[in-house]
Amino acid sequence: MLAALLASSCNQDPYDGIVSHERAVEAVSLGDGFVQVGPAVIDRTNSKASVQVLMEDGVDLSKVKVLIQSSYKSKISPASGEVINFEGNNNQFTYTVTAESGEKREWTVELVPFTEEILGTYDIQQLVVYGGTGPEYGGGAVMKLTDKPWDWPDTDGPAVEEDNVLTFEFTGVTSDGKTYGTITNNAGIDGLYADYQFIADPATDVNYFYRTIPKGTGTWQHDYVNNKINFVFDDGTTYSSSFIGASTIDLGNGLSKTITDNSFDFTLNGVDDWNKIYSDYDKFVRRPRRFWIDVKKN
């Protein structure tokens, strides 16, 4: 009998007897025939849900099947799954969500034509690293890789990368809302790509840190949930970066990084080496922390 009572109590709704006043839109997705880019942005303050939609040729916004999740025990009108006409009225439609208590709230669902910000052609301006063990003790620094030319090969050190041109083209959208396409890394006038070999003592191959964008042609993917641009190499290796506009990044301990136009910002996983603190080797090889490829769009 005790076991039966326990099982019964486990199945009870903990909110049974409590009247819900919630009347919000929690999530929105589109039915077949429409390519949604990323999750809907829910603005609770203004009762608005914005859905980015890839506007391909022939897209008919007069017949959109909209799937909506609303608050617990609420009802929504028109019902989730109904076909809605979004043409006119700035691609918007108003829904009414009714709480269990009977209270109502109007919500605007908006279809936003998608544009991929990364598309286009960019000139590489400079390569910058923030590295060093113990920045709180003065061991950190923000430097262009070319600030210490004696640490790199003369013929194919980081400097040869600064005339490279990056071109991003669009291919499509994955089933989970990530955009993707091809990236062409043109070697520029000198026809060279950097070989990131640290030649000072001890000599170390650090391409695994700094070759973050493929030579020639590779694949990019824009993850809107995590706000990351992922670069995929032919062997499946992936490097993930943020794409940042003009700004100044406060790194702490009196250090900062200023971005004039745009930059691909990579987090590097170096290891503290207190025996090499204050050295170029520590900053470039042992404990690089972040790496920026500064670019300017043509």
C-alpha positions as CSV (number, residue, x, y, z in Angstrom):
1,M,0.0,0.0,0.0
2,L,2.9,2.4,0.9
3,A,4.5,1.7,-2.4
4,A,1.3,2.4,-4.2
5,L,0.8,5.7,-2.4
6,L,4.4,6.7,-3.2
7,A,3.9,5.9,-6.9
8,S,0.7,7.9,-6.9
9,S,2.4,10.9,-5.3
10,C,5.2,10.8,-7.9
11,N,2.7,11.1,-10.7
12,Q,0.9,14.1,-9.3
13,D,1.3,17.5,-11.0
14,P,3.2,19.7,-8.5
15,Y,1.3,22.7,-9.9
16,D,-2.1,21.0,-9.4
17,G,-4.5,23.5,-7.9
18,I,-2.4,26.5,-8.8
19,V,-3.9,28.7,-11.5
20,S,-1.3,29.9,-14.0
21,H,-1.2,33.5,-15.1
22,E,1.5,32.9,-17.7
23,R,0.7,34.0,-21.2
24,A,3.9,34.2,-23.2
25,V,5.3,32.8,-26.4
26,E,8.2,30.5,-25.6
27,A,9.3,29.4,-29.0
28,V,8.4,29.7,-32.7
29,S,9.4,27.5,-35.7
30,L,8.2,27.3,-39.3
31,G,6.7,24.3,-41.1
32,D,7.9,22.7,-44.3
33,G,8.8,24.9,-47.2
34,F,10.6,27.6,-45.2
35,V,14.2,27.7,-44.1
36,Q,14.5,29.2,-40.7
37,V,18.0,30.5,-39.7
38,G,18.6,30.1,-36.0
39,P,16.1,30.1,-33.2
40,A,13.4,32.7,-32.9
41,V,14.3,35.7,-30.8
42,I,11.8,36.2,-28.0
43,D,11.4,39.8,-26.7
44,R,9.2,39.4,-23.6
45,T,9.3,43.1,-22.9
46,N,7.7,44.1,-26.2
47,S,5.7,40.8,-26.7
48,K,7.4,40.0,-29.9
49,A,9.0,37.0,-31.5
50,S,11.3,37.5,-34.5
51,V,12.1,34.6,-36.9
52,Q,14.8,34.9,-39.5
53,V,13.8,33.3,-42.8
54,L,15.9,32.6,-45.9
55,M,14.0,34.4,-48.7
56,E,14.7,32.1,-51.6
57,D,13.1,32.7,-55.0
58,G,9.4,31.8,-55.0
59,V,8.9,31.9,-51.2
60,D,5.2,32.6,-50.6
61,L,4.6,34.4,-47.3
62,S,0.8,34.2,-47.7
63,K,0.8,30.5,-46.6
64,V,3.2,30.0,-43.7
65,K,2.6,27.1,-41.2
66,V,3.7,28.5,-37.8
67,L,4.4,26.2,-34.9
68,I,4.3,28.0,-31.5
69,Q,5.0,26.9,-28.0
70,S,3.2,29.1,-25.4
71,S,3.3,29.1,-21.6
72,Y,2.2,26.1,-19.5
73,K,-1.6,25.7,-19.5
74,S,-2.1,28.6,-21.9
75,K,-4.0,28.7,-25.2
76,I,-3.0,30.5,-28.3
77,S,-5.2,31.9,-31.1
78,P,-4.8,31.2,-34.0
79,A,-3.7,27.7,-32.9
80,S,-0.2,26.5,-33.3
81,G,0.2,24.8,-36.7
82,E,-2.3,26.9,-38.5
83,V,-1.4,28.5,-41.9
84,I,-1.0,32.2,-41.6
85,N,-0.8,35.0,-44.2
86,F,2.3,37.2,-43.5
87,E,2.2,39.2,-46.7
88,G,1.8,42.9,-46.0
89,N,1.9,44.5,-42.6
90,N,5.7,44.3,-42.6
91,N,5.6,40.4,-42.5
92,Q,4.0,40.5,-39.1
93,F,1.0,38.7,-37.5
94,T,-0.6,39.1,-34.1
95,Y,-1.5,36.2,-31.9
96,T,-3.4,36.2,-28.6
97,V,-2.2,34.0,-25.7
98,T,-4.7,33.3,-23.0
99,A,-3.5,32.2,-19.6
100,E,-5.3,29.5,-17.5
101,S,-6.5,32.4,-15.4
102,G,-8.3,33.9,-18.5
103,E,-5.8,36.8,-18.8
104,K,-4.8,37.7,-22.3
105,R,-1.7,39.0,-24.0
106,E,-1.2,39.9,-27.6
107,W,2.1,38.8,-29.2
108,T,3.5,39.8,-32.6
109,V,5.3,37.2,-34.6
110,E,7.6,38.8,-37.3
111,L,9.3,37.1,-40.2
112,V,12.7,38.8,-40.8
113,P,14.3,38.3,-44.2
114,F,17.7,36.7,-43.6
115,T,21.0,38.3,-44.6
116,E,24.3,36.6,-43.8
117,E,26.7,39.3,-42.4
118,I,29.9,37.3,-43.1
119,L,29.5,37.2,-46.9
120,G,31.9,39.2,-49.0
121,T,35.6,39.7,-49.5
122,Y,38.1,40.8,-46.8
123,D,41.7,41.9,-46.8
124,I,43.8,40.6,-43.9
125,Q,45.3,43.5,-42.0
126,Q,47.3,42.0,-39.2
127,L,47.7,39.0,-36.9
128,V,47.6,39.7,-33.2
129,V,48.1,37.5,-30.2
130,Y,47.4,38.0,-26.5
131,G,49.7,35.6,-24.5
132,G,51.9,35.1,-21.5
133,T,52.0,33.3,-18.2
134,G,50.9,35.4,-15.2
135,P,49.6,38.6,-16.8
136,E,48.8,39.8,-13.3
137,Y,52.6,39.8,-12.7
138,G,53.4,41.5,-16.0
139,G,53.8,38.3,-18.0
140,G,51.1,39.1,-20.5
141,A,51.3,41.1,-23.7
142,V,49.3,42.0,-26.8
143,M,51.5,41.8,-29.9
144,K,51.4,41.5,-33.6
145,L,53.1,38.3,-34.7
146,T,55.2,40.5,-36.9
147,D,56.5,42.6,-34.0
148,K,59.1,40.0,-33.4
149,P,60.3,39.0,-36.9
150,W,63.4,37.2,-35.5
151,D,61.1,34.5,-34.0
152,W,59.8,33.5,-37.4
153,P,61.2,32.3,-40.8
154,D,62.2,35.1,-43.2
155,T,60.6,33.6,-46.2
156,D,57.2,32.3,-44.9
157,G,56.7,33.8,-41.5
158,P,53.4,35.5,-40.4
159,A,54.1,38.6,-42.5
160,V,53.3,36.8,-45.7
161,E,49.8,36.3,-44.5
162,E,49.0,40.0,-44.3
163,D,48.3,40.4,-48.1
164,N,45.9,37.5,-48.1
165,V,42.3,38.0,-49.2
166,L,39.4,36.0,-47.7
167,T,36.2,35.5,-49.7
168,F,33.0,34.1,-48.1
169,E,30.2,32.6,-50.3
170,F,26.9,31.2,-49.2
171,T,25.8,27.6,-49.8
172,G,22.8,26.9,-47.5
173,V,21.4,26.3,-44.1
174,T,21.7,23.2,-42.0
175,S,18.6,21.4,-40.4
176,D,19.4,23.1,-37.1
177,G,19.6,26.6,-38.5
178,K,23.3,27.1,-39.1
179,T,24.3,28.9,-42.3
180,Y,27.3,27.5,-44.2
181,G,29.4,28.1,-47.3
182,T,32.8,28.2,-48.8
183,I,35.8,30.3,-47.8
184,T,38.6,31.0,-50.2
185,N,41.9,32.1,-48.7
186,N,43.8,33.7,-51.6
187,A,47.5,33.9,-50.9
188,G,47.7,37.5,-52.3
189,I,50.4,39.1,-54.4
190,D,53.3,37.1,-52.9
191,G,51.5,33.8,-53.5
192,L,52.6,32.6,-50.0
193,Y,50.8,31.2,-46.9
194,A,52.5,31.5,-43.5
195,D,54.2,28.4,-42.0
196,Y,53.9,29.1,-38.3
197,Q,57.3,27.8,-37.2
198,F,58.7,29.4,-34.1
199,I,62.5,29.4,-34.9
200,A,63.9,30.8,-31.6
201,D,65.0,28.5,-28.9
202,P,63.4,26.0,-28.6
203,A,62.2,25.8,-32.2
204,T,58.5,24.7,-32.3
205,D,55.9,24.1,-34.9
206,V,52.8,26.2,-33.8
207,N,50.6,25.8,-36.9
208,Y,48.1,24.1,-34.6
209,F,47.6,27.4,-32.8
210,Y,47.7,29.9,-35.7
211,R,46.6,28.1,-38.9
212,T,43.0,28.7,-38.0
213,I,41.7,29.5,-41.5
214,P,42.3,26.9,-44.2
215,K,44.8,27.6,-47.1
216,G,43.0,27.7,-50.4
217,T,39.4,26.7,-50.0
218,G,37.6,25.4,-47.0
219,T,34.2,25.6,-45.4
220,W,32.7,28.0,-42.9
221,Q,29.6,27.6,-40.7
222,H,27.8,30.3,-38.7
223,D,26.4,29.0,-35.4
224,Y,23.8,31.6,-34.4
225,V,23.0,29.9,-31.0
226,N,26.6,30.3,-29.8
227,N,27.4,33.3,-32.1
228,K,30.5,31.5,-33.6
229,I,32.0,31.3,-37.0
230,N,33.5,27.8,-37.5
231,F,36.2,27.1,-40.1
232,V,36.3,23.5,-41.3
233,F,39.4,22.0,-42.9
234,D,39.5,19.1,-45.4
235,D,40.5,16.7,-42.7
236,G,37.6,17.7,-40.6
237,T,39.6,19.8,-38.2
238,T,37.5,22.8,-36.9
239,Y,38.5,26.1,-35.5
240,S,35.9,28.3,-33.9
241,S,35.9,32.1,-33.7
242,S,33.8,35.1,-32.9
243,F,33.3,37.7,-35.6
244,I,33.8,41.1,-34.0
245,G,33.2,44.7,-35.2
246,A,35.0,47.8,-34.4
247,S,35.6,47.9,-30.6
248,T,38.1,47.8,-27.8
249,I,38.4,44.6,-25.7
250,D,39.5,45.0,-22.1
251,L,41.7,42.0,-21.3
252,G,42.4,43.0,-17.7
253,N,45.8,43.9,-16.1
254,G,46.1,47.0,-18.1
255,L,45.9,45.2,-21.5
256,S,43.4,45.7,-24.3
257,K,42.9,44.9,-28.0
258,T,41.5,47.5,-30.4
259,I,39.7,46.4,-33.5
260,T,39.4,49.0,-36.2
261,D,37.1,47.3,-38.7
262,N,36.4,43.6,-38.1
263,S,38.3,40.7,-36.6
264,F,38.1,36.9,-36.2
265,D,38.7,36.3,-32.6
266,F,40.0,32.8,-31.6
267,T,40.5,31.4,-28.1
268,L,43.8,29.5,-27.7
269,N,44.5,27.0,-25.1
270,G,48.1,27.5,-24.1
271,V,49.6,26.2,-20.9
272,D,51.2,28.4,-18.2
273,D,55.0,28.0,-18.0
274,W,56.4,29.9,-15.1
275,N,60.0,28.9,-16.0
276,K,59.6,30.8,-19.3
277,I,57.6,33.8,-18.0
278,Y,58.3,37.1,-19.8
279,S,59.8,35.4,-22.9
280,D,58.6,35.4,-26.5
281,Y,58.5,31.7,-26.3
282,D,56.0,31.8,-23.4
283,K,53.8,34.3,-25.2
284,F,53.8,32.8,-28.7
285,V,54.3,29.1,-28.0
286,R,53.6,28.0,-24.4
287,R,50.8,30.3,-23.3
288,P,49.0,32.1,-26.2
289,R,45.5,33.0,-24.9
290,R,43.7,34.7,-27.8
291,F,44.5,35.2,-31.5
292,W,42.9,37.8,-33.8
293,I,42.9,38.0,-37.5
294,D,42.1,41.6,-38.2
295,V,40.3,42.1,-41.6
296,K,38.7,44.9,-43.6
297,K,35.8,44.3,-45.9
298,N,36.2,45.4,-49.6
